[in-house]
């Protein structure tokens, strides 16, 4: 499954690279958009836990078409 996850603000490259190495990212209109393959539900919840642990606000999350 591929997901797109938007967070408020622009993540520093170090935070993005170390916190979410399995995801690619772009900055759009002052938000960081991370996207990539999510293996299973446990992986998805693990990502959400990392966002929360880093104090990031997820504004949108959606599964992308295959």
N, C-alpha and C positions, 0 to 999 in steps of 0.2 A: 504494500500500500504506500502511496506517496501522499505526503501531507504538506500543507502550507500553514505556517504559524506566524502571525504578526504580533510584534511586541511594541509597546510604546517606546519612543526614543531611538537613538542611534547607539547600537552596542559598539564598544571599543573592539578592535580587531582581536586583541588578546582574549577578552571575555568570550567572544564568539568562537574563536579557534579552540580555546581550552575547555569551554563549557559545553560546546555542541560540535565536536569535531566531525560528526557524521552528517551534518547538514550544511548546505550551501546557503548563502545569504546575499541579499541586496538591500539597499536603503531606498525607500519610496516615501516621499512626502513626510519626512520626519519620523518614519517608522522603520524598524528593521523587519524584513520578511525572511524567514528561514524556511527552507524547503528541502525535502529529500525523502528517502525511503524509511518507513517505519516497519520494523519486522513483525511486531505483534502488539497486542494491547498492553502487555507489560512494558514494552519499550516506550509506548506512547505515554503511559503514566510516569515512567522514569523521566522522560523529557519534561513533562509538566512539573514534576518535583524539582528538577534542576532550575527551571524558570523561577519557581517560588523561592528556592534557596538563595538565588541570586538577587531576589527582590525585584524581579521583572514583572511587568503587567502584560499578560496575554490579552490582546484586544480582539483577536479572531483566530480561529483554527478551522481548517476544512480539509477534507480528504479530496485529493485531486483525481480526476479521471485517469484510468490506466492507459 
